[in-house]
Amino acid sequence: MAAVPYGGKKKSWCWASYLEQDKAIAAPTKLFKEHQAFPQSKNGFRVGMRLEGVDPEHPSMYCVLTVAEVSGHRIRLHFDKNLDCYDFWVNSNSADIHPVGWCEKTGHKLHPPKGMKDEEFGWSSYIKQSKAQAAPKALFENQNTTVTPLGFRIGMKLEAIDKKNPSFICVATVTDMVDSRFLVHFDNWDESYDFWCDATSPYIHPVGWCQDNDRILTTPPGYPSVKDFSWGKYLEETNSSPAPARAFKGKPPHTFLPLMKLETVDKRNPMLVRVATVVDTEDHRIKIHFDGWTDEYDYWVDTDSPDIHPAGWCAKTGHPLQPPISPQELFESSGQGGCPTPGCKGVGHIKGARYSGHHRCSLSLFLSLSLSHSTQSGCRKIFAEKAI
């Protein structure tokens, strides 16, 4: 099937011809997790439907959301009564979205739309006033109430890798649990560093792991006795217990290989899914290269990321696929007016997921501004560590 890029203009490009031409192989479907592979059902979400979900920038917060756009198996979500620039994309089978009323049912705090107080918000009146529809519960794949992963409990301590700065292994706490996943919070850090994971995550370790493996444990900022930190004393001071070592489950290394082809979300412009190649691997991560682009756009991604899919996923789900940019397109873009970013074609994101064009050339952040935003909070943490 020919690829249909964003905007709907058909291209004479297809996976079979491309793989044959490059003598390349697509990453086998069996290498992908169930949530990354070809979905078993169609995306039933529709624009305007209301739901509850996790704020990706503040993973401990559940917010009132509206479906703003549907594309294949993906949906763009909008924070009610907020700016479009905060919109974000998820797959329709995401574990981070829930039906209306889920927070109340499971004892989680739901943050009302901007400008509304907690006591002013109620789903029934809000839906009626908005003349909106709640997304049907049948659309959510993760409808179960909280199921505790064996051995983990809210409040338990552990050692966790800071995903924004992987050289740091920090004192952390389990602060929320939903189904088989739990939320990891770094003690005394703000919630923007939090992350959801399950017991097989390579980013978590039991208390004492750093000492046993001759690694430096980063203590909570402001902790008075950095050099004399001991888990025994800290657990006593915080009246907490460690997550038992038996609760942590190992994750076998993936079997992706360099040069395998796949389809990957462009994290600089998340409305786009591009043809990509694995160019390097680690035990639990792969390095992605977007075909036709220079390696400055390459990035590492976890092998269980919801943003990677097998070849043919876009065609199967009805999502536009961006074919590799050609040398001719690179050359033509350098010699014409408009946005100087090769391959941009006016599809930008300076003002968020909704917008499809740059408002002026200097605002073309197809290049790097989104990445500098994602690492900025991490820089704050590094500087803080140096100051301790």
One Martini backbone bead per residue (centre of mass of N, CA, C, O) as a GRO file, in nm:
protein
  388
    1MET     BB    1   0.097   0.036   0.022
    2ALA     BB    2   0.071   0.357  -0.004
    3ALA     BB    3   0.184   0.641   0.113
    4VAL     BB    4   0.028   0.889   0.342
    5PRO     BB    5   0.088   1.187   0.407
    6TYR     BB    6   0.061   1.469   0.548
    7GLY     BB    7  -0.238   1.598   0.375
    8GLY     BB    8  -0.299   1.341   0.152
    9LYS     BB    9  -0.064   1.305  -0.042
   10LYS     BB   10   0.031   1.095  -0.270
   11LYS     BB   11   0.274   0.835  -0.288
   12SER     BB   12   0.524   0.643  -0.464
   13TRP     BB   13   0.517   0.447  -0.186
   14CYS     BB   14   0.657   0.139  -0.048
   15TRP     BB   15   0.779  -0.107   0.142
   16ALA     BB   16   0.851  -0.332  -0.057
   17SER     BB   17   1.022  -0.158  -0.252
   18TYR     BB   18   1.215  -0.037  -0.043
   19LEU     BB   19   1.340  -0.300   0.064
   20GLU     BB   20   1.440  -0.403  -0.210
   21GLN     BB   21   1.616  -0.159  -0.292
   22ASP     BB   22   1.787  -0.173   0.001
   23LYS     BB   23   1.819  -0.456   0.114
   24ALA     BB   24   1.605  -0.478   0.347
   25ILE     BB   25   1.465  -0.508   0.683
   26ALA     BB   26   1.205  -0.570   0.875
   27ALA     BB   27   1.089  -0.565   1.172
   28PRO     BB   28   0.961  -0.801   1.336
   29THR     BB   29   0.660  -0.829   1.490
   30LYS     BB   30   0.764  -1.005   1.743
   31LEU     BB   31   0.935  -0.754   1.872
   32PHE     BB   32   0.663  -0.644   1.955
   33LYS     BB   33   0.441  -0.527   2.144
   34GLU     BB   34   0.108  -0.522   2.170
   35HIS     BB   35   0.090  -0.193   2.180
   36GLN     BB   36   0.265  -0.175   1.893
   37ALA     BB   37   0.104  -0.336   1.726
   38PHE     BB   38  -0.150  -0.458   1.563
   39PRO     BB   39  -0.459  -0.386   1.601
   40GLN     BB   40  -0.776  -0.548   1.669
   41SER     BB   41  -0.906  -0.259   1.663
   42LYS     BB   42  -1.069   0.017   1.620
   43ASN     BB   43  -1.089   0.353   1.645
   44GLY     BB   44  -1.356   0.496   1.855
   45PHE     BB   45  -1.276   0.773   1.863
   46ARG     BB   46  -1.404   1.115   1.892
   47VAL     BB   47  -1.454   1.421   1.837
   48GLY     BB   48  -1.535   1.560   2.171
   49MET     BB   49  -1.458   1.362   2.363
   50ARG     BB   50  -1.456   1.265   2.700
   51LEU     BB   51  -1.188   1.246   2.957
   52GLU     BB   52  -0.927   1.083   3.138
   53GLY     BB   53  -0.579   1.190   3.224
   54VAL     BB   54  -0.246   1.205   3.186
   55ASP     BB   55   0.007   1.427   3.235
   56PRO     BB   56   0.306   1.411   3.068
   57GLU     BB   57   0.449   1.649   3.248
   58HIS     BB   58   0.254   1.529   3.503
   59PRO     BB   59   0.218   1.202   3.603
   60SER     BB   60   0.032   1.265   3.878
   61MET     BB   61  -0.184   1.393   3.683
   62TYR     BB   62  -0.537   1.433   3.647
   63CYS     BB   63  -0.740   1.513   3.357
   64VAL     BB   64  -0.939   1.704   3.154
   65LEU     BB   65  -1.043   1.571   2.834
   66THR     BB   66  -1.020   1.615   2.469
   67VAL     BB   67  -1.091   1.519   2.158
   68ALA     BB   68  -0.926   1.680   1.873
   69GLU     BB   69  -0.801   1.417   1.721
   70VAL     BB   70  -0.804   1.171   1.451
   71SER     BB   71  -0.540   0.913   1.370
   72GLY     BB   72  -0.612   0.630   1.342
   73HIS     BB   73  -0.467   0.503   1.644
   74ARG     BB   74  -0.474   0.811   1.710
   75ILE     BB   75  -0.476   1.087   1.962
   76ARG     BB   76  -0.568   1.417   2.030
   77LEU     BB   77  -0.522   1.600   2.331
   78HIS     BB   78  -0.721   1.826   2.538
   79PHE     BB   79  -0.716   2.075   2.767
   80ASP     BB   80  -0.955   2.206   2.925
   81LYS     BB   81  -0.939   2.547   2.897
   82ASN     BB   82  -0.682   2.544   2.715
   83LEU     BB   83  -0.413   2.544   2.533
   84ASP     BB   84  -0.310   2.396   2.236
   85CYS     BB   85   0.004   2.364   2.306
   86TYR     BB   86  -0.073   2.112   2.517
   87ASP     BB   87  -0.114   1.911   2.330
   88PHE     BB   88  -0.146   1.546   2.278
   89TRP     BB   89  -0.027   1.221   2.194
   90VAL     BB   90  -0.200   0.901   2.157
   91ASN     BB   91  -0.290   0.597   2.188
   92SER     BB   92  -0.596   0.427   2.211
   93ASN     BB   93  -0.433   0.205   2.419
   94SER     BB   94  -0.367   0.371   2.651
   95ALA     BB   95  -0.288   0.371   3.004
   96ASP     BB   96  -0.341   0.705   3.044
   97ILE     BB   97  -0.648   0.646   2.991
   98HIS     BB   98  -0.991   0.736   3.097
   99PRO     BB   99  -1.292   0.729   3.203
  100VAL     BB  100  -1.547   0.876   3.316
  101GLY     BB  101  -1.503   0.844   3.677
  102TRP     BB  102  -1.234   0.699   3.755
  103CYS     BB  103  -1.119   0.870   3.985
  104GLU     BB  104  -1.352   0.834   4.183
  105LYS     BB  105  -1.342   0.518   4.186
  106THR     BB  106  -1.006   0.514   4.268
  107GLY     BB  107  -0.909   0.781   4.439
  108HIS     BB  108  -0.848   1.015   4.244
  109LYS     BB  109  -0.736   1.318   4.146
  110LEU     BB  110  -0.920   1.566   3.969
  111HIS     BB  111  -0.843   1.808   3.745
  112PRO     BB  112  -0.983   2.074   3.656
  113PRO     BB  113  -1.043   2.301   3.460
  114LYS     BB  114  -0.940   2.589   3.381
  115GLY     BB  115  -1.086   2.806   3.633
  116MET     BB  116  -1.172   2.568   3.815
  117LYS     BB  117  -1.305   2.438   4.089
  118ASP     BB  118  -1.353   2.155   4.248
  119GLU     BB  119  -1.654   2.229   4.350
  120GLU     BB  120  -1.751   2.308   4.042
  121PHE     BB  121  -1.698   2.010   3.957
  122GLY     BB  122  -1.900   1.798   3.735
  123TRP     BB  123  -1.965   1.575   3.499
  124SER     BB  124  -2.270   1.598   3.441
  125SER     BB  125  -2.279   1.912   3.415
  126TYR     BB  126  -2.047   1.945   3.213
  127ILE     BB  127  -2.162   1.779   2.981
  128LYS     BB  128  -2.424   1.942   2.954
  129GLN     BB  129  -2.298   2.227   2.906
  130SER     BB  130  -2.110   2.119   2.659
  131LYS     BB  131  -2.252   1.916   2.476
  132ALA     BB  132  -2.124   1.634   2.538
  133GLN     BB  133  -1.925   1.329   2.522
  134ALA     BB  134  -1.858   1.044   2.663
  135ALA     BB  135  -1.640   0.812   2.651
  136PRO     BB  136  -1.672   0.500   2.608
  137LYS     BB  137  -1.571   0.236   2.804
  138ALA     BB  138  -1.507   0.031   2.564
  139LEU     BB  139  -1.242   0.197   2.462
  140PHE     BB  140  -1.098   0.088   2.717
  141GLU     BB  141  -0.833  -0.134   2.803
  142ASN     BB  142  -0.802   0.003   3.111
  143GLN     BB  143  -1.061  -0.070   3.347
  144ASN     BB  144  -0.938  -0.155   3.590
  145THR     BB  145  -0.882  -0.170   3.893
  146THR     BB  146  -0.667  -0.178   4.127
  147VAL     BB  147  -0.364  -0.372   4.085
  148THR     BB  148  -0.126  -0.522   4.266
  149PRO     BB  149   0.186  -0.555   4.245
  150LEU     BB  150   0.391  -0.780   4.350
  151GLY     BB  151   0.520  -0.616   4.652
  152PHE     BB  152   0.394  -0.344   4.594
  153ARG     BB  153   0.367  -0.013   4.757
  154ILE     BB  154   0.264   0.260   4.876
  155GLY     BB  155   0.571   0.421   5.001
  156MET     BB  156   0.789   0.272   4.884
  157LYS     BB  157   1.129   0.212   4.848
  158LEU     BB  158   1.389   0.308   4.605
  159GLU     BB  159   1.592   0.277   4.313
  160ALA     BB  160   1.631   0.533   4.051
  161ILE     BB  161   1.638   0.630   3.727
  162ASP     BB  162   1.703   0.916   3.555
  163LYS     BB  163   1.580   0.964   3.241
  164LYS     BB  164   1.712   1.256   3.191
  165ASN     BB  165   1.968   1.134   3.383
  166PRO     BB  166   2.114   0.825   3.371
  167SER     BB  167   2.358   0.873   3.585
  168PHE     BB  168   2.122   0.884   3.788
  169ILE     BB  169   2.070   0.745   4.115
  170CYS     BB  170   1.776   0.750   4.316
  171VAL     BB  171   1.574   0.837   4.555
  172ALA     BB  172   1.256   0.657   4.593
  173THR     BB  173   0.887   0.645   4.531
  174VAL     BB  174   0.582   0.501   4.566
  175THR     BB  175   0.271   0.695   4.465
  176ASP     BB  176   0.130   0.490   4.253
  177MET     BB  177  -0.149   0.267   4.141
  178VAL     BB  178  -0.213   0.086   3.821
  179ASP     BB  179  -0.254  -0.205   3.800
  180SER     BB  180   0.074  -0.297   3.686
  181ARG     BB  181   0.137  -0.005   3.767
  182PHE     BB  182   0.377   0.257   3.871
  183LEU     BB  183   0.482   0.544   4.052
  184VAL     BB  184   0.780   0.733   4.027
  185HIS     BB  185   0.941   0.920   4.291
  186PHE     BB  186   1.161   1.175   4.364
  187ASP     BB  187   1.293   1.275   4.635
  188ASN     BB  188   1.242   1.626   4.646
  189TRP     BB  189   1.116   1.633   4.371
  190ASP     BB  190   0.954   1.710   4.111
  191GLU     BB  191   0.699   1.563   3.909
  192SER     BB  192   0.846   1.576   3.621
  193TYR     BB  193   1.023   1.301   3.689
  194ASP     BB  194   0.815   1.114   3.677
  195PHE     BB  195   0.727   0.753   3.639
  196TRP     BB  196   0.597   0.489   3.461
  197CYS     BB  197   0.578   0.137   3.562
  198ASP     BB  198   0.705  -0.183   3.605
  199ALA     BB  199   0.866  -0.461   3.743
  200THR     BB  200   1.061  -0.471   3.463
  201SER     BB  201   1.213  -0.224   3.494
  202PRO     BB  202   1.543  -0.089   3.433
  203TYR     BB  203   1.493   0.185   3.632
  204ILE     BB  204   1.481  -0.022   3.878
  205HIS     BB  205   1.573  -0.070   4.232
  206PRO     BB  206   1.671  -0.187   4.511
  207VAL     BB  207   1.763  -0.142   4.808
  208GLY     BB  208   2.126  -0.137   4.777
  209TRP     BB  209   2.229  -0.156   4.480
  210CYS     BB  210   2.458   0.051   4.468
  211GLN     BB  211   2.637  -0.077   4.683
  212ASP     BB  212   2.657  -0.362   4.541
  213ASN     BB  213   2.756  -0.196   4.250
  214ASP     BB  214   2.935   0.057   4.285
  215ARG     BB  215   2.731   0.305   4.316
  216ILE     BB  216   2.591   0.618   4.304
  217LEU     BB  217   2.379   0.772   4.536
  218THR     BB  218   2.122   0.997   4.508
  219THR     BB  219   2.020   1.222   4.717
  220PRO     BB  220   1.810   1.421   4.852
  221PRO     BB  221   1.748   1.732   4.837
  222GLY     BB  222   1.848   1.867   5.154
  223TYR     BB  223   1.995   1.654   5.277
  224PRO     BB  224   2.206   1.673   5.553
  225SER     BB  225   2.357   1.363   5.509
  226VAL     BB  226   2.513   1.274   5.244
  227LYS     BB  227   2.772   1.110   5.337
  228ASP     BB  228   2.579   0.956   5.575
  229PHE     BB  229   2.402   0.786   5.414
  230SER     BB  230   2.127   0.566   5.512
  231TRP     BB  231   1.871   0.356   5.476
  232GLY     BB  232   1.796   0.291   5.765
  233LYS     BB  233   1.765   0.586   5.857
  234TYR     BB  234   1.568   0.687   5.636
  235LEU     BB  235   1.336   0.491   5.691
  236GLU     BB  236   1.293   0.592   5.979
  237GLU     BB  237   1.245   0.897   5.917
  238THR     BB  238   0.998   0.813   5.698
  239ASN     BB  239   0.833   0.570   5.777
  240SER     BB  240   0.949   0.328   5.589
  241SER     BB  241   0.969   0.087   5.320
  242PRO     BB  242   1.099  -0.148   5.125
  243ALA     BB  243   1.112  -0.284   4.836
  244PRO     BB  244   1.121  -0.593   4.755
  245ALA     BB  245   1.338  -0.774   4.571
  246ARG     BB  246   1.117  -0.981   4.454
  247ALA     BB  247   0.951  -0.751   4.290
  248PHE     BB  248   1.180  -0.758   4.091
  249LYS     BB  249   1.190  -0.782   3.734
  250GLY     BB  250   1.333  -0.906   3.473
  251LYS     BB  251   1.443  -0.797   3.146
  252PRO     BB  252   1.481  -0.904   2.853
  253PRO     BB  253   1.648  -0.866   2.592
  254HIS     BB  254   1.629  -0.760   2.298
  255THR     BB  255   1.611  -0.829   1.913
  256PHE     BB  256   1.716  -0.594   1.787
  257LEU     BB  257   1.870  -0.471   1.481
  258PRO     BB  258   2.067  -0.336   1.286
  259LEU     BB  259   1.879  -0.206   0.995
  260MET     BB  260   1.611  -0.209   1.089
  261LYS     BB  261   1.276  -0.151   1.008
  262LEU     BB  262   1.037   0.124   1.083
  263GLU     BB  263   0.788   0.300   1.279
  264THR     BB  264   0.810   0.655   1.389
  265VAL     BB  265   0.782   0.896   1.603
  266ASP     BB  266   0.820   1.242   1.591
  267LYS     BB  267   0.921   1.418   1.870
  268ARG     BB  268   0.928   1.708   1.730
  269ASN     BB  269   0.653   1.596   1.562
  270PRO     BB  270   0.395   1.399   1.683
  271MET     BB  271   0.203   1.382   1.421
  272LEU     BB  272   0.442   1.214   1.311
  273VAL     BB  273   0.523   0.932   1.096
  274ARG     BB  274   0.824   0.747   1.029
  275VAL     BB  275   1.074   0.630   0.855
  276ALA     BB  276   1.298   0.381   1.003
  277THR     BB  277   1.619   0.306   1.174
  278VAL     BB  278   1.829   0.089   1.320
  279VAL     BB  279   2.167   0.190   1.455
  280ASP     BB  280   2.135   0.100   1.763
  281THR     BB  281   2.212  -0.082   2.078
  282GLU     BB  282   2.066  -0.191   2.379
  283ASP     BB  283   1.917  -0.374   2.609
  284HIS     BB  284   1.647  -0.138   2.622
  285ARG     BB  285   1.749   0.007   2.352
  286ILE     BB  286   1.709   0.225   2.063
  287LYS     BB  287   1.839   0.371   1.769
  288ILE     BB  288   1.705   0.631   1.576
  289HIS     BB  289   1.659   0.667   1.214
  290PHE     BB  290   1.570   0.892   0.968
  291ASP     BB  291   1.508   0.850   0.657
  292GLY     BB  292   1.718   1.095   0.485
  293TRP     BB  293   1.837   1.199   0.734
  294THR     BB  294   2.024   1.322   0.957
  295ASP     BB  295   2.187   1.231   1.263
  296GLU     BB  296   2.071   1.476   1.442
  297TYR     BB  297   1.778   1.311   1.472
  298ASP     BB  298   1.867   1.109   1.649
  299TYR     BB  299   1.734   0.855   1.888
  300TRP     BB  300   1.652   0.725   2.191
  301VAL     BB  301   1.454   0.423   2.270
  302ASP     BB  302   1.240   0.235   2.408
  303THR     BB  303   1.122  -0.087   2.332
  304ASP     BB  304   0.828  -0.006   2.486
  305SER     BB  305   0.740   0.213   2.318
  306PRO     BB  306   0.451   0.372   2.170
  307ASP     BB  307   0.638   0.499   1.910
  308ILE     BB  308   0.671   0.203   1.797
  309HIS     BB  309   0.651   0.025   1.474
  310PRO     BB  310   0.566  -0.166   1.233
  311ALA     BB  311   0.565  -0.226   0.925
  312GLY     BB  312   0.234  -0.107   0.827
  313TRP     BB  313   0.078   0.039   1.057
  314CYS     BB  314  -0.038   0.285   0.912
  315ALA     BB  315  -0.199   0.136   0.693
  316LYS     BB  316  -0.370  -0.036   0.892
  317THR     BB  317  -0.481   0.236   1.064
  318GLY     BB  318  -0.484   0.518   0.890
  319HIS     BB  319  -0.201   0.654   0.897
  320PRO     BB  320   0.019   0.870   0.826
  321LEU     BB  321   0.321   0.846   0.621
  322GLN     BB  322   0.660   0.935   0.621
  323PRO     BB  323   0.869   0.937   0.393
  324PRO     BB  324   1.158   0.955   0.281
  325ILE     BB  325   1.387   1.181   0.231
  326SER     BB  326   1.522   1.332  -0.040
  327PRO     BB  327   1.784   1.480  -0.194
  328GLN     BB  328   1.599   1.662  -0.364
  329GLU     BB  329   1.442   1.787  -0.128
  330LEU     BB  330   1.687   1.909   0.009
  331PHE     BB  331   1.768   2.089  -0.232
  332GLU     BB  332   1.499   2.242  -0.281
  333SER     BB  333   1.474   2.370   0.008
  334SER     BB  334   1.747   2.542  -0.016
  335GLY     BB  335   1.622   2.711  -0.295
  336GLN     BB  336   1.375   2.818  -0.126
  337GLY     BB  337   1.131   2.949   0.013
  338GLY     BB  338   1.072   2.964   0.342
  339CYS     BB  339   1.136   2.707   0.511
  340PRO     BB  340   1.467   2.585   0.589
  341THR     BB  341   1.360   2.311   0.659
  342PRO     BB  342   1.399   2.010   0.568
  343GLY     BB  343   1.088   1.864   0.487
  344CYS     BB  344   0.858   2.038   0.615
  345LYS     BB  345   0.611   2.173   0.446
  346GLY     BB  346   0.478   2.344   0.695
  347VAL     BB  347   0.511   2.122   0.927
  348GLY     BB  348   0.459   2.227   1.244
  349HIS     BB  349   0.503   2.310   1.630
  350ILE     BB  350   0.538   2.580   1.792
  351LYS     BB  351   0.204   2.577   1.881
  352GLY     BB  352   0.161   2.276   1.852
  353ALA     BB  353  -0.028   2.003   1.745
  354ARG     BB  354  -0.241   2.167   1.569
  355TYR     BB  355  -0.027   2.295   1.398
  356SER     BB  356   0.077   2.317   1.028
  357GLY     BB  357   0.251   2.594   1.065
  358HIS     BB  358   0.472   2.837   1.021
  359HIS     BB  359   0.485   3.183   1.105
  360ARG     BB  360   0.803   3.171   1.087
  361CYS     BB  361   1.119   3.083   1.023
  362SER     BB  362   1.235   3.134   1.318
  363LEU     BB  363   1.003   2.910   1.428
  364SER     BB  364   1.154   2.659   1.331
  365LEU     BB  365   1.137   2.358   1.542
  366PHE     BB  366   1.226   2.100   1.385
  367LEU     BB  367   1.501   2.081   1.526
  368SER     BB  368   1.545   2.167   1.885
  369LEU     BB  369   1.348   2.296   2.098
  370SER     BB  370   1.199   2.051   2.210
  371LEU     BB  371   1.454   1.922   2.332
  372SER     BB  372   1.534   2.155   2.523
  373HIS     BB  373   1.278   2.126   2.692
  374SER     BB  374   1.319   1.823   2.783
  375THR     BB  375   1.614   1.906   2.929
  376GLN     BB  376   1.587   2.143   3.126
  377SER     BB  377   1.503   2.003   3.392
  378GLY     BB  378   1.759   1.831   3.402
  379CYS     BB  379   1.960   2.064   3.440
  380ARG     BB  380   1.862   2.154   3.714
  381LYS     BB  381   1.954   1.894   3.851
  382ILE     BB  382   2.255   1.908   3.799
  383PHE     BB  383   2.308   2.179   3.937
  384ALA     BB  384   2.203   2.090   4.213
  385GLU     BB  385   2.411   1.869   4.260
  386LYS     BB  386   2.664   2.060   4.254
  387ALA     BB  387   2.559   2.232   4.507
  388ILE     BB  388   2.574   2.000   4.736
   0.00000   0.00000   0.00000
